[in-house]
Every structure is written in structure tokens, then in C-alpha cells.
Amino acid sequence: MKKIFLIFFIIAGIVISSCKKDETKVELTQFIPGALLSPATNSEFVLLKANAEDTLMTFNWDAATYTFSNGDPATIAVNYTIEMDTTGNNFANFKTVYATNDLQYPMTVKAMNNFLIIKWEDLPNVLSTYDFRVRASLSESTSEDVFSDVITLNFTPYSTEVILSPIYLLGNATAAGWDNNLALEMTHIGEAGEYVIVATLSGAADTYIKFITSLGHWAPQWGTDATGTNEAGPLVYRPDESVADPLAIPAPATNGDYRILADTANLTYTITPVTGVLYLLGDATTAGWNNATPLEMTKVAPGIFEITTTLTAGGMKFLEVPGQWAPQWGTDATGTNSRGILIYRLDETVPDPTNIPSPGAGTYTITVNLATQTYTITAVK
């Protein structure tokens, strides 16, 4: 019996001793950030669109070092994050440029330019200054993060706007006639290749239109084929003088203002009548929602209307015919109290578009552009 008890106590001692060893707490005793080696602080970069795919600069930094009370477990990785903020802001509103487990990050001209223009909403061709640092953190949360020293860099971004060559409208149905020096410039909208204009077409018999790319030249140009109508059809391209002229596009038989859309990418066109008068109403206006007495806007050009009036809080819309709720123009969820797109309600079978929000009490100039189908609301100083 004594032997049995002795064996029991020996085993128990081993178990207790083992438990005490397992409970030994491992602590992070030291976590030191690495130095941010490049680019050199105060470097200045002028970004060029022609070099968009080139490497602008490479961020390089030393590895952060850390020590635990039981040694340095090499299985724990360090995560590095490049952070960026406006100079002097102490990273109160930093943005993450890149996260990695490596010790470098090569950044292209395009990537930095997009970061400046989109993330920071910088203006193109204007110098801006930012601070950078590298945050080091362990994959297992054992301590607060540590940071490298801060460097300051200067950038001048380029515009990301797509600049396309204009195209022009002409023809004996237009005010320009067939004089290719007086052709009417169209506006690029939407996808690449889409151009639009609101122009007055004569409605006379045997009148036509075409599109050209250069004033004073007949090529390149676009016409149509035998299937083209005075409402829509295919575009036929004439690249140079060695190619025969395509057929001219027939104009509508009724005099009036028309929205003419030429899609030079998909080679189609449309001709749609637009109103020559437009009215404003809404609970933000002095007219209220009484559609019998809306406020008439001034036509300043085909498809462009303006009014300067007082507004209060509320919403508004545009009508084409007093006393009728269609046709009307409103906006969608993206429309703001300063600008937005216009949504058209042709007739009573179409649901009402969203009201255009008012900026509040004050005097404003409201402009409607039926070519681009947009509106703007500007405070009168």
C-alpha cells in the first residue's frame, strides 16, 4: 500500500510541475520599427501621363525587429503598411497606400496619380505635399504598432480627363449650311465616341446633315446609308479623300430643336425633338406645385434654359407644358442641390422621376442643358 501511495505522489508532482511550466507567460519585450530608406524626404515629382506605366519611385524600409521573453519566434511575420496624409496633419486622416510583408513597394506614375486625383481629390497641375510613414504590426496582436520616421514628398499630378478631338455638325438643315468652316461643334458625353448637340433644324424639304472632324475639311466625315432615317440609323465613315462620300443623313420634316447624338464608336446616330420652352415648379419655388402657373425659363440657346429666382427648402422639377405633368424632367438618386443628371418622363405611363433637391433659402441661377441632359444650381452672390 505504501508503494502505491508513493507512486501516486510522484505522478501528481510531475503533473503539477508540468502545468506550472505551461502557464509561463510569453511577453513581447521589444518591438523596434525599421527606417524608411527611400524615397529621400522632400523629393519632388512632376507626374506625366506619357510615363503612366513607369515606376515613379520605390518605397524601401528596414525590417522591424522584435524580441519575446522566450526568444524571437521566427514564425511570426511582420505586416507593413505605407500610410499617407497631408503634411502637418499628424496622420489624423491618413490613407493606406499599400500593405505588404515585403520591405519595398515600387509605385507607378499612374498609381500615384490616381491616388492623388481620386483619393485626395487633388487638382491637376497643382503642387501638393504629403507625409509618409511605414506602420509595422505583428500578425498576432501582442503589442501596439510601431512606426518609421516620417518623410515628406511633393507631387504635381496630371489630369485624368479623357480629351477627345471634337466633331462637328453641318448640312443644309442647319444654320451652318454646307460651309465646313462654320460647322457646329458637338459635345463629348458618356462613353468614348459619343457626341451630342441640340441644334435647330429647318424642316425644309430635301435637307440633310453630316458630321466632320476638322473645320475646313471634308474628311474624315460620317454620313449614313440607304437605311438611315430622320430619326435614327447607321453611321458610315469616310476616313480620307480616297473614299467616296457616304449618303447624307435626312433631316426631320418639321422645323424645331433636335438633340442629335452621333456614336462614332458603335457607328449609330439618333435625332430626337426637344422642347423649345421649359418651366420650373416645386415647393422650393414661388410657383409651388401648381402646374398651371409654373415659372417660365429663358431659352439662351437651343436646348439650354436658365432662370434666376428665389428658392426655399424643398424640391423642384421642370415641365414642358403648363397644366400637364408630362413631359417633365427630374433627377435620380445621384442628383444634388448643385448639379446632377436629368431624368425624362415622356408621358403618364412613365413613373415620376425624383425631385431635384433645393440648396435652401436664397437666390440662385438654375441652368438646364438638354444636350448633355444635366442641370446646375448656382448661388447668386
Secondary structure, DSSP 8 states (H G I E B T S, - for coil): -HHHHHHHHHHHHHHHHHHHHHT----EEEEE---EEES-TTEEEE--GGGTTSEEEEEEE---EEEETTB--TTS-EEEEEEEEETTSTTTT-EEEEEESSSEEEEEHHHHHHIIIIIS---TT--EEEEEEEEEEESS--S--EE---EEEEEE-----------EEEBTTSTTBT-TTS-EE-EEETTTTEEEEEEEE---TT-EEEEESSTT---SEEEB-TT--SSEEE-EEE-STTS---B-EE--SS-EEEEEEEETTTTEEEEEE--S--EEEBTTSTTBT-TTS-EE-EEEETTEEEEEEEE-SSEEEEESSTT-S-SEEEB-TT--SSEEE-EEE-STTS---B-EE---SEEEEEEEETTTTEEEEEE--
